Every structure is written in C-alpha cells, then in structure tokens.
C-alpha cells in the first residue's frame, strides 16, 4: 500500500499502482471513476473486460463490443435486446416483433433440424412443426406436421413431405403410384393420390 497525495493505492504484483486497486495487468479499479477493468487499465464503464464486455450500472445495460449500449443487451451492431418490449433484433436495432432478423437464419443438426410451434393457454402445447431431415450424407427432405383442433395431448403428425428429389408425400412417405394425381376431397378432407377421372 503506497500513499500518494494522501490516497492509498493497493497493488498486487504491481510495484507502483496508479489506481485504487491494481492486480498486475489483469484487474484495475479506476481511482477516479471507480470503474473496474479486466485486462484493461482504462475501463470505460462500471465493468469493462478488455474493451469487449461492458456493464453500466446507471443504465443497467450490457454491451459486448459496444461501450455505450442502446438496449438492455447490445452485441456490437448485430444483436439488440429491448428492455421495454423484451424483443430481440438481429441486425435490427428496434425490432417490431418478438424476434426480428434482417438476414438469413440457419438451423443445424446432424439428423433432424426442427422448428416447433407451441400455443394454448400456457403456450406449452405443440400444434405444428417443420422438420428438415438429413438423408445420407448431403441430401435431405422437408416435413410438415400439424394437429387437429381440440386435441390437447397428441403430438402433431406428418401431413406433407417434400423428398430430396422433389416428390411430394401425403401423410409421410406416401408419394402415390404411377399415373395417380393429387386429388381434392373437398374443403373438409385432405387431398389424396388417385387415378385421374376419365
């Protein structure tokens, strides 16, 4: 502990600290701002990790690669989490939906990449699903699942499939037979494969 202008600075692995607390070149507590820095001698916010991770206790905001975040959480100029609406924007600073993306979304899986839809009073009842299933090494098909109304517990079942070669399957891998065509059964029944009417 070294007195300097009637102040006491603490240095750990630091011979002559210039701030309230310095631990080598790893941790710094700024004498004037009281900001804490990790691997930076000049922390810009209340908590600053190597000019990368910032916490501002006055605004209660967190910035990553952004010392002055405009939202509750801001990652550079890429991701924003709004503290009022609780909406998330990817490349969108003021999202108008719960999740708004300006760009592409990639879902990865070695077997089946799924997008599930839940609803109901507690938002925990699955009613639809879209699956991208891997075929072999590089191919894949797209499958659509839905569930009838007023069925609480059954999982959605497959209603439509687009195979990796473009074939269309009804209710699964039902691609129909040669010379059959997709035939409507009216507005209350799903279509079927059937021989064309002469």
C-alpha positions in Angstrom: 0.0 0.0 0.0 1.6 3.3 -1.1 0.4 6.7 0.0 0.1 9.2 -2.9 -1.4 12.7 -2.3 -3.0 11.4 0.9 -4.5 8.5 -1.0 -3.9 4.8 -0.5 -3.4 2.6 -3.6 -3.2 -1.2 -3.4 -1.1 -3.1 -5.8 -0.8 -6.9 -6.1 2.0 -7.9 -8.4 2.2 -4.2 -9.1 5.0 -2.1 -7.6 3.6 1.3 -8.1 -0.2 1.2 -8.6 -1.8 4.3 -10.1 -5.4 3.3 -9.2 -7.3 2.3 -6.1 -6.6 -1.4 -6.9 -4.4 -3.0 -9.5 -3.6 -6.7 -9.8 -0.7 -6.9 -12.1 -2.0 -6.0 -15.6 -5.2 -8.1 -15.1 -7.5 -6.1 -12.8 -7.8 -2.4 -12.3 -10.2 -0.3 -10.1 -10.0 3.2 -11.5 -9.1 5.8 -8.9 -11.5 8.5 -10.3 -14.4 6.7 -11.9 -14.4 3.6 -9.7 -14.8 1.6 -12.9 -13.5 -2.0 -12.8 -11.4 -3.2 -15.7 -10.2 -6.7 -16.5 -7.1 -6.8 -18.7 -7.6 -3.1 -19.4 -6.0 -0.2 -17.4 -8.7 2.3 -18.6 -12.1 0.8 -18.1 -14.8 2.8 -19.9 -17.8 1.5 -18.0 -18.6 0.2 -14.5 -17.3 -3.2 -15.6 -15.1 -3.4 -18.7 -13.4 -6.6 -19.9 -10.6 -5.8 -22.3 -12.7 -3.2 -24.1 -15.0 -6.1 -25.1 -17.6 -6.6 -22.3 -19.2 -3.6 -20.7 -21.7 -3.2 -17.8 -23.2 0.1 -17.0 -24.9 0.2 -13.6 -26.5 3.6 -14.2 -28.5 2.4 -17.3 -28.5 -1.3 -16.3 -27.3 -2.1 -19.7 -24.8 -4.6 -21.0 -22.7 -4.1 -24.1 -20.4 -6.6 -25.9 -18.1 -4.8 -28.3 -20.3 -1.8 -27.6 -19.2 0.6 -24.7 -22.5 2.6 -24.9 -25.3 0.0 -25.5 -28.6 1.5 -26.6 -30.6 -1.5 -25.3 -30.6 -3.8 -22.3 -28.2 -6.0 -24.2 -26.3 -5.0 -27.3 -23.7 -7.0 -29.2 -21.8 -4.7 -31.5 -24.3 -3.5 -34.1 -25.6 -7.1 -34.6 -27.9 -8.0 -31.8 -30.3 -5.9 -29.6 -32.5 -6.9 -26.7 -35.0 -4.1 -25.9 -35.6 -3.6 -22.1 -39.2 -2.3 -22.6 -40.7 -4.6 -25.2 -38.4 -7.6 -24.5 -38.0 -8.0 -28.2 -34.8 -9.3 -29.9 -33.4 -7.9 -33.1 -30.7 -9.4 -35.2 -29.3 -6.6 -37.4 -32.4 -4.7 -36.4 -32.0 -2.0 -33.7 -35.7 -1.6 -33.0 -37.5 -4.9 -33.6 -41.2 -4.7 -34.2 -41.7 -8.5 -33.4 -40.6 -10.7 -30.6 -37.7 -11.8 -32.9 -36.9 -9.9 -36.0 -34.0 -10.8 -38.2 -32.6 -8.9 -41.1 -30.7 -11.6 -42.9 -30.7 -15.4 -43.0 -31.3 -18.0 -40.3 -29.5 -21.3 -40.3 -30.7 -24.3 -38.2 -28.1 -27.0 -37.9 -28.4 -30.7 -37.0 -26.7 -34.0 -38.0 -30.1 -35.7 -38.1 -33.2 -33.5 -37.9 -33.4 -29.7 -37.6 -36.8 -28.7 -36.3 -38.9 -25.6 -36.0 -41.7 -26.2 -33.4 -44.8 -24.1 -32.8 -46.4 -24.1 -29.4 -49.6 -22.4 -28.2 -52.6 -22.8 -25.9 -53.3 -21.1 -22.5 -49.8 -21.7 -21.2 -48.0 -21.7 -24.6 -46.7 -25.2 -24.0 -48.8 -27.3 -26.3 -47.2 -28.2 -29.7 -49.6 -27.7 -32.6 -47.3 -27.7 -35.6 -43.7 -28.5 -36.6 -41.4 -28.2 -39.6 -38.6 -30.7 -39.9 -35.6 -30.8 -42.1 -34.4 -34.4 -42.1 -30.9 -35.4 -43.3 -30.9 -38.2 -46.0 -27.5 -39.9 -46.3 -24.6 -37.5 -46.4 -25.7 -34.4 -48.2 -29.4 -34.7 -49.1 -32.5 -34.0 -47.1 -36.2 -33.7 -47.1 -38.7 -31.3 -45.6 -41.6 -32.5 -43.5 -44.7 -30.6 -42.2 -46.6 -31.7 -39.1 -49.9 -30.4 -37.8 -52.5 -31.4 -35.2 -56.3 -31.3 -35.3 -58.2 -28.8 -33.1 -59.3 -29.7 -29.6 -56.6 -32.4 -29.3 -54.6 -31.5 -26.2 -52.0 -34.2 -25.8 -51.2 -35.9 -29.1 -48.1 -34.7 -30.9 -48.5 -33.2 -34.3 -48.4 -35.8 -37.1 -46.8 -35.6 -40.5 -49.1 -34.3 -43.2 -46.8 -33.3 -46.0 -43.3 -34.3 -47.1 -41.1 -32.9 -49.9 -38.5 -35.6 -50.7 -34.9 -34.7 -51.7 -35.7 -35.4 -55.3 -38.9 -33.3 -55.3 -41.5 -36.0 -54.8 -44.5 -35.0 -52.7 -45.7 -37.3 -49.9 -49.0 -37.1 -48.2 -49.1 -38.2 -44.6 -45.5 -39.3 -44.8 -43.7 -41.2 -47.5 -46.9 -41.7 -49.5 -45.8 -40.5 -52.9 -48.6 -42.1 -54.8 -48.4 -44.5 -57.7 -47.6 -44.1 -61.4 -50.3 -42.1 -63.2 -52.0 -41.1 -60.0 -52.7 -37.4 -59.4 -53.2 -35.2 -56.4 -57.0 -35.2 -56.0 -59.1 -32.9 -53.8 -61.7 -34.4 -51.5 -63.4 -31.1 -50.8 -62.9 -28.4 -48.2 -63.2 -30.7 -45.2 -60.9 -33.5 -46.1 -57.2 -33.6 -47.1 -56.2 -34.4 -50.7 -55.3 -37.9 -51.8 -53.4 -39.6 -54.6 -55.9 -41.1 -57.0 -56.2 -42.2 -60.7 -57.5 -39.4 -62.8 -61.2 -39.4 -63.6 -61.7 -40.2 -67.3 
